[in-house]
């Protein structure tokens, strides 16, 4: 995910919006920073936020579905898949992306996609929000989930 051309992530008013952050347990340092970025952005918008951890990125679609079943308005899905020496990377990335997209369309509820799909740990660190990084994709995913929730309410 390049930050070139990325829009600003302005503060939004999300009072009364319930958002679940569903995050992978792998790569704890990076995930904790993504969660902190998402949580901070959503707290600033006055959203009600709960964090749920799943074993890995492949489990994010089911974790998101379970959160929707509990009445959450939106999900911020956070994970990291690093390329290895086998095609496993491709299968996991495709499964997570397809699963989250399918769930979003079937449930008619927004999912902010904050799953880093990187060739190296250096690339992931640059997107993590940790000191020295270029950006925090957790903030961007939280903004997307919240903006789409507010758009859904406006159009309903």
C-alpha positions as CSV (number, residue, x, y, z in Angstrom):
1,X,0.0,0.0,0.0
2,X,1.7,3.1,-1.2
3,X,1.0,6.4,0.6
4,X,1.5,8.3,-2.6
5,X,-1.7,10.2,-3.3
6,X,-3.3,9.2,0.0
7,X,-6.1,11.5,1.2
8,X,-6.0,13.1,4.6
9,X,-7.6,11.3,7.4
10,X,-9.7,14.0,9.0
11,X,-11.4,13.7,12.4
12,X,-14.9,12.5,12.0
13,X,-17.8,12.5,14.6
14,X,-18.7,8.9,15.3
15,X,-20.6,9.2,18.5
16,X,-22.8,6.2,18.9
17,X,-20.9,4.1,16.3
18,X,-19.6,0.7,17.5
19,X,-16.4,-0.5,15.8
20,X,-14.6,-3.7,16.4
21,X,-10.8,-3.9,15.7
22,X,-10.1,-7.5,14.7
23,X,-6.4,-8.1,14.7
24,X,-4.0,-11.0,14.0
25,X,-1.8,-12.2,16.8
26,X,1.3,-12.6,14.6
27,X,4.1,-10.0,14.6
28,X,3.0,-8.6,17.9
29,X,5.1,-5.4,17.9
30,X,3.8,-4.3,14.5
31,X,0.2,-5.3,15.3
32,X,0.2,-3.5,18.6
33,X,1.3,-0.3,16.8
34,X,-1.5,-0.7,14.1
35,X,-4.0,-1.4,16.9
36,X,-2.8,1.7,18.8
37,X,-3.2,3.9,15.7
38,X,-6.7,2.6,14.9
39,X,-7.8,2.9,18.5
40,X,-6.5,6.4,18.9
41,X,-8.1,7.6,15.7
42,X,-11.4,6.1,16.6
43,X,-11.3,7.3,20.2
44,X,-10.7,10.8,18.8
45,X,-13.9,10.4,16.8
46,X,-15.8,9.3,19.9
47,X,-16.6,5.8,18.5
48,X,-17.1,2.9,20.9
49,X,-14.2,0.5,20.2
50,X,-13.4,-3.0,21.2
51,X,-10.3,-5.0,20.2
52,X,-10.4,-8.7,19.4
53,X,-7.4,-10.9,18.6
54,X,-7.5,-13.8,16.2
55,X,-4.7,-16.4,15.7
56,X,-3.6,-15.1,12.3
57,X,-4.6,-13.1,9.3
58,X,-6.4,-16.0,7.7
59,X,-8.9,-15.9,10.6
60,X,-9.7,-12.2,10.1
61,X,-12.9,-12.8,8.0
62,X,-14.5,-15.1,10.6
63,X,-13.4,-12.8,13.4
64,X,-15.1,-9.9,11.5
65,X,-18.2,-11.9,11.0
66,X,-18.4,-12.8,14.7
67,X,-18.1,-9.1,15.5
68,X,-20.9,-8.2,13.1
69,X,-23.0,-10.9,14.7
70,X,-22.6,-9.1,18.0
71,X,-24.0,-5.8,16.6
72,X,-20.9,-3.9,15.6
73,X,-21.4,-1.3,12.9
74,X,-18.0,-1.8,11.3
75,X,-14.8,-3.7,11.6
76,X,-11.2,-2.6,11.2
77,X,-9.3,-5.7,10.1
78,X,-5.6,-5.6,10.9
79,X,-3.0,-8.2,10.0
80,X,0.4,-8.8,8.4
81,X,1.3,-11.5,5.8
82,X,5.0,-11.7,5.0
83,X,6.2,-13.4,1.7
84,X,8.1,-16.5,2.3
85,X,9.6,-19.2,0.1
86,X,6.4,-21.0,-0.8
87,X,3.1,-20.0,-2.4
88,X,1.4,-19.9,1.0
89,X,1.7,-16.1,1.0
90,X,-0.5,-15.9,-2.1
91,X,-3.1,-18.2,-0.7
92,X,-3.4,-16.4,2.6
93,X,-3.5,-13.0,1.0
94,X,-6.1,-14.0,-1.5
95,X,-8.2,-15.8,1.2
96,X,-8.1,-12.8,3.6
97,X,-8.9,-10.2,0.9
98,X,-11.6,-12.2,-0.7
99,X,-13.1,-13.3,2.6
100,X,-13.3,-9.7,3.9
101,X,-14.7,-8.3,0.7
102,X,-17.4,-11.0,0.5
103,X,-18.3,-10.4,4.1
104,X,-18.5,-6.7,3.7
105,X,-20.8,-7.0,0.7
106,X,-23.0,-9.7,2.2
107,X,-23.4,-8.0,5.6
108,X,-23.7,-4.5,4.1
109,X,-21.3,-3.3,6.8
110,X,-17.9,-1.6,6.3
111,X,-14.6,-3.3,6.9
112,X,-11.5,-1.1,7.0
113,X,-8.7,-3.2,5.3
114,X,-5.5,-2.8,7.3
115,X,-3.9,-6.1,6.3
116,X,-0.2,-5.5,5.3
117,X,0.9,-7.8,2.5
118,X,4.7,-7.3,2.4
119,X,7.7,-8.9,0.9
120,X,9.9,-8.0,3.9
121,X,9.6,-7.1,7.5
122,X,11.3,-3.7,6.6
123,X,8.3,-2.9,4.4
124,X,5.9,-3.8,7.2
125,X,7.7,-1.7,9.7
126,X,7.5,1.3,7.3
127,X,3.7,1.0,7.4
128,X,3.3,0.2,11.1
129,X,3.4,3.6,12.8
130,X,6.4,2.6,14.9
131,X,9.1,5.2,15.3
132,X,10.8,5.8,12.0
133,X,7.9,4.5,9.9
134,X,6.4,6.4,6.9
135,X,2.7,5.8,8.0
136,X,0.3,3.9,10.2
137,X,-2.0,1.8,8.0
138,X,-4.1,1.1,11.1
139,X,-5.2,4.8,11.1
140,X,-6.0,4.6,7.4
141,X,-8.1,1.5,7.9
142,X,-9.9,3.0,10.8
143,X,-10.7,6.1,8.9
144,X,-12.0,4.0,5.9
145,X,-14.3,1.9,8.2
146,X,-15.6,5.0,10.0
147,X,-16.1,7.1,6.8
148,X,-18.1,4.3,5.1
149,X,-20.2,3.8,8.3
150,X,-21.1,7.4,8.3
151,X,-21.8,7.3,4.5
152,X,-24.1,4.3,5.0
153,X,-26.0,6.2,7.7
154,X,-26.3,9.3,5.5
155,X,-27.6,7.2,2.5
156,X,-30.0,5.1,4.6
